[in-house]
Amino acid sequence: MIEFKNVSKVYPNGTKGLDNVNLKINRGEFVAIIGLSGAGKSTLIRTINRMIDITDGNLIVNGKNVKELKGKQLREFRRKIGMIFQSFNLVTRTSVIKNVLTAKVPDIPFIRSIFGIFTKEEKIQALEALDKMGIVDKAFIRADQLSGGQQQRVALSRTLAQNPEIILADEPVAALDPITARKVMEDFKKINREMNISILINIHHVELALNYADRIVGIKDGKIVYDGSSSEVTEEILETIYKGKVEVVA
């Protein structure tokens, strides 16, 4: 489903974000990307939906060479890939359901998008997405009245409303307390298992990665230094990835 073939990314200042990466991720996998800050975790995640362009190599997603996509093809490609951020990216002064409905905007006529007009079916789909995340009771209150964990669930609901095949998450629990972080990771696990959606999480907390992801990819200086089952990760492997600097959630 996702295949990196000798992929490199060099930024204009000469920094190597990715260095000859070869990686294959199959449909339905739950993969955590771990490594030190600046190792290339975010770069790896963001090349998949082409928020970041690669410099060399080929990146194939669902049979499409990502760097060759342009215009309408690129927009349609991105609709099948959900993106979750650390900062939630919600319009906090509007209702929860309206935030979820923004997932429908690329697929509706321009006039309806301008005036925020959605069909009954679209609203039902938004409510169903909120129900899957256990927060349908919050649908008609303002997003800024929610806790951090609830706001991240709204972001997840918005992503589910896209009907994605892949969800990318860039440090999705970094702003949350440990208990809430675990609950959100449980949400990701539930989505992965029940909906067979491929999930790739760039995550700072090693313990959460090991407890919830099925597969761990360790990255260091833009290179893949570990790729295997979370159950097989040892202290020696973590030492290789972090040089002894391991961040865990207490």
Backbone torsions as a table, in degrees:
resi	resn	phi	psi	omega
1	MET	NA	-45.6	176.7
2	ILE	-126.3	125.5	179.9
3	GLU	-138.7	121.4	172.8
4	PHE	-93.5	124.9	179.0
5	LYS	-119.2	102.2	179.5
6	ASN	50.8	46.9	-175.6
7	VAL	-85.6	130.8	173.7
8	SER	-129.0	151.2	173.6
9	LYS	-136.0	119.6	176.7
10	VAL	-116.5	122.6	179.9
11	TYR	-78.2	161.0	-177.2
12	PRO	-54.8	-27.7	179.7
13	ASN	-83.2	2.2	178.2
14	GLY	96.1	-7.1	179.5
15	THR	-68.5	134.0	176.4
16	LYS	-89.8	110.9	176.0
17	GLY	-79.2	-39.5	176.3
18	LEU	-135.1	141.7	-174.9
19	ASP	-130.5	94.1	176.3
20	ASN	54.4	55.8	-177.2
21	VAL	-83.3	131.0	171.6
22	ASN	-123.3	120.8	-173.1
23	LEU	-157.3	137.1	177.5
24	LYS	-127.8	129.7	-179.6
25	ILE	-124.4	124.1	-177.3
26	ASN	-89.3	162.6	179.4
27	ARG	-59.9	136.7	175.5
28	GLY	85.5	2.5	178.9
29	GLU	-81.8	149.9	174.6
30	PHE	-114.9	105.9	-171.5
31	VAL	-117.7	131.2	174.6
32	ALA	-105.9	131.6	176.8
33	ILE	-100.6	119.8	-178.3
34	ILE	-122.5	159.1	179.7
35	GLY	156.7	169.7	179.5
36	LEU	-66.4	161.7	173.6
37	SER	-59.3	133.3	-179.1
38	GLY	85.6	2.6	-177.7
39	ALA	-73.9	-22.7	-178.7
40	GLY	120.1	9.7	-176.9
41	LYS	-61.7	-51.9	-178.7
42	SER	-65.4	-38.2	178.1
43	THR	-59.9	-45.2	-179.9
44	LEU	-58.8	-49.1	-179.2
45	ILE	-61.6	-45.2	-170.7
46	ARG	-79.3	-12.5	173.6
47	THR	-74.9	-23.6	-174.3
48	ILE	-65.1	-38.9	176.1
49	ASN	-103.0	13.6	177.0
50	ARG	59.6	33.9	165.0
51	MET	-66.8	-26.8	174.5
52	ILE	-126.4	131.0	178.0
53	ASP	-84.2	140.6	176.5
54	ILE	-79.7	157.7	179.8
55	THR	-93.4	-43.6	-179.0
56	ASP	-138.2	161.9	177.8
57	GLY	88.3	-168.8	179.9
58	ASN	-133.9	140.8	177.6
59	LEU	-122.6	113.5	-176.3
60	ILE	-107.6	123.5	178.5
61	VAL	-127.7	120.7	-177.9
62	ASN	52.4	40.2	176.7
63	GLY	80.9	1.8	-178.2
64	LYS	-110.8	136.1	175.8
65	ASN	-79.2	107.8	-168.9
66	VAL	-59.1	-39.2	-175.0
67	LYS	-70.7	-13.2	179.4
68	GLU	-91.9	-8.0	-177.3
69	LEU	-77.2	138.9	179.8
70	LYS	-141.1	155.5	171.1
71	GLY	51.3	-125.0	-176.1
72	LYS	-61.1	-39.4	179.2
73	GLN	-60.4	-42.6	-179.9
74	LEU	-67.2	-41.8	179.6
75	ARG	-63.0	-44.0	179.2
76	GLU	-66.0	-37.8	177.3
77	PHE	-60.9	-44.5	-176.9
78	ARG	-67.9	-24.0	-179.3
79	ARG	-66.4	-22.5	179.3
80	LYS	-91.2	4.8	180.0
81	ILE	-125.0	111.5	177.2
82	GLY	-81.2	151.0	-179.5
83	MET	-132.9	126.3	178.7
84	ILE	-115.4	133.2	-177.3
85	PHE	-114.5	162.4	176.2
86	GLN	-60.3	-36.3	-173.1
87	SER	-90.5	6.9	176.6
88	PHE	73.4	-37.9	178.9
89	ASN	56.2	47.3	176.4
90	LEU	-101.9	156.1	169.2
91	VAL	-87.6	96.9	-167.4
92	THR	-70.2	-18.5	-177.5
93	ARG	-89.8	4.0	177.1
94	THR	-119.2	175.8	-173.5
95	SER	-73.8	161.2	178.6
96	VAL	-59.8	-46.5	-176.8
97	ILE	-64.8	-34.5	178.1
98	LYS	-67.3	-34.3	175.6
99	ASN	-63.4	-42.2	180.0
100	VAL	-67.3	-37.8	-178.4
101	LEU	-66.4	-18.8	177.7
102	THR	-61.5	-20.8	176.5
103	ALA	-64.2	-22.8	-177.8
104	LYS	-87.2	-14.1	-172.7
105	VAL	-55.1	-44.1	-178.7
106	PRO	-63.0	-18.3	-174.7
107	ASP	-103.5	0.0	-177.2
108	ILE	-111.0	159.9	179.0
109	PRO	-56.9	149.7	-175.2
110	PHE	-56.2	-43.8	-177.2
111	ILE	-61.6	-43.0	179.1
112	ARG	-64.2	-37.2	-179.9
113	SER	-67.7	-36.7	-180.0
114	ILE	-63.7	-42.2	-175.9
115	PHE	-96.7	2.6	177.7
116	GLY	64.5	41.4	-178.9
117	ILE	-99.0	121.2	-178.7
118	PHE	-125.2	148.5	-178.8
119	THR	-76.6	165.6	176.7
120	LYS	-59.5	-41.8	180.0
121	GLU	-61.5	-42.2	179.6
122	GLU	-64.6	-39.0	178.7
123	LYS	-67.5	-38.0	177.4
124	ILE	-64.4	-41.6	177.9
125	GLN	-61.5	-39.0	178.0
126	ALA	-65.5	-42.1	178.4
127	LEU	-65.6	-37.1	178.0
128	GLU	-65.0	-38.5	177.9
129	ALA	-65.2	-40.3	177.1
130	LEU	-66.3	-37.0	179.3
131	ASP	-64.0	-38.7	178.2
132	LYS	-61.9	-28.4	179.1
133	MET	-95.6	3.6	175.3
134	GLY	73.6	23.0	-178.7
135	ILE	-131.1	28.5	180.0
136	VAL	-63.4	-24.6	178.5
137	ASP	-69.6	-12.3	179.8
138	LYS	-98.0	5.8	-169.1
139	ALA	-55.4	-36.1	-170.3
140	PHE	-110.5	19.9	172.8
141	ILE	-107.8	162.5	-178.6
142	ARG	-69.8	143.5	-177.3
143	ALA	-62.6	-28.9	-178.2
144	ASP	-75.0	-3.6	175.7
145	GLN	-91.9	0.1	-177.9
146	LEU	-95.5	157.4	172.7
147	SER	-72.7	169.2	178.8
148	GLY	-59.0	-42.8	178.9
149	GLY	-63.8	-40.2	178.7
150	GLN	-66.9	-37.9	177.9
151	GLN	-64.3	-38.0	177.8
152	GLN	-67.6	-32.2	176.1
153	ARG	-68.5	-33.5	174.3
154	VAL	-63.9	-42.9	178.0
155	ALA	-61.1	-39.8	176.7
156	LEU	-65.5	-41.1	178.6
157	SER	-62.2	-42.2	178.2
158	ARG	-60.1	-41.4	178.6
159	THR	-65.6	-43.1	178.8
160	LEU	-61.8	-31.9	179.5
161	ALA	-66.1	-15.4	175.4
162	GLN	-78.7	-13.2	-170.3
163	ASN	56.5	56.7	-174.4
164	PRO	-77.3	157.1	171.7
165	GLU	-96.7	-23.1	-179.0
166	ILE	-135.3	139.9	170.3
167	ILE	-120.0	126.5	174.2
168	LEU	-105.5	134.7	-178.8
169	ALA	-130.9	119.3	-176.9
170	ASP	-103.6	99.8	-177.6
171	GLU	51.5	54.9	-172.5
172	PRO	-70.1	-17.4	-178.4
173	VAL	-116.8	10.3	-175.6
174	ALA	-64.2	-29.1	-177.1
175	ALA	-94.2	6.2	-174.5
176	LEU	-107.7	154.4	175.1
177	ASP	-71.3	161.6	-173.8
178	PRO	-55.7	-41.9	-178.4
179	ILE	-66.5	-45.3	179.3
180	THR	-65.9	-37.0	178.7
181	ALA	-58.7	-42.9	179.1
182	ARG	-64.2	-40.1	179.4
183	LYS	-63.2	-40.7	179.1
184	VAL	-67.7	-39.0	176.4
185	MET	-63.4	-35.6	174.7
186	GLU	-62.6	-36.7	176.6
187	ASP	-62.3	-44.6	177.6
188	PHE	-59.9	-43.7	-179.5
189	LYS	-62.2	-41.7	178.9
190	LYS	-61.9	-46.1	178.8
191	ILE	-59.9	-45.1	-178.8
192	ASN	-61.2	-46.1	-175.5
193	ARG	-75.1	-43.4	-173.0
194	GLU	-83.0	-26.6	-174.5
195	MET	-114.7	-3.5	178.8
196	ASN	56.3	37.4	177.1
197	ILE	-92.1	130.7	176.4
198	SER	-68.3	132.1	-178.9
199	ILE	-126.7	128.2	174.9
200	LEU	-121.1	119.8	-177.8
201	ILE	-117.6	124.6	168.8
202	ASN	-87.2	115.5	-170.9
203	ILE	-136.4	139.4	-176.9
204	HIS	-85.9	-27.1	-173.8
205	HIS	-93.5	111.0	-174.4
206	VAL	-63.6	-42.4	-177.8
207	GLU	-58.9	-43.1	178.8
208	LEU	-64.8	-41.1	178.4
209	ALA	-59.0	-46.6	-177.4
210	LEU	-69.0	-34.7	-176.2
211	ASN	-77.6	-28.8	-171.3
212	TYR	-115.0	-33.8	-179.0
213	ALA	-82.0	150.1	177.1
214	ASP	-84.3	-27.3	-174.3
215	ARG	-135.8	140.5	-180.0
216	ILE	-116.0	132.5	171.5
217	VAL	-117.5	117.2	178.3
218	GLY	-97.4	132.1	-177.8
219	ILE	-125.8	139.1	-177.5
220	LYS	-145.9	123.6	-179.3
221	ASP	52.9	38.2	176.7
222	GLY	80.9	0.4	-178.8
223	LYS	-111.0	144.7	173.8
224	ILE	-77.1	117.9	-179.1
225	VAL	-110.6	-10.1	173.3
226	TYR	-153.5	139.8	175.2
227	ASP	-150.5	107.4	-178.6
228	GLY	-175.4	-174.6	-179.1
229	SER	-63.6	143.7	177.6
230	SER	-63.3	-29.9	-179.0
231	SER	-71.4	-14.4	-177.6
232	GLU	-100.7	0.9	-179.6
233	VAL	-72.5	128.4	-178.8
234	THR	-115.1	170.3	176.4
235	GLU	-60.1	-35.8	179.7
236	GLU	-64.9	-38.7	178.1
237	ILE	-66.3	-43.4	177.9
238	LEU	-63.3	-36.7	176.4
239	GLU	-60.5	-40.8	178.6
240	THR	-63.1	-41.4	-177.3
241	ILE	-74.5	-40.7	-169.3
242	TYR	-112.4	-6.9	-174.5
243	LYS	56.4	39.4	176.6
244	GLY	88.9	-5.9	-178.2
245	LYS	-98.0	96.5	-175.9
246	VAL	-115.4	123.7	179.1
247	GLU	-96.5	124.7	177.5
248	VAL	-127.3	161.7	174.4
249	VAL	-95.8	126.6	-178.2
250	ALA	-69.9	NA	NA
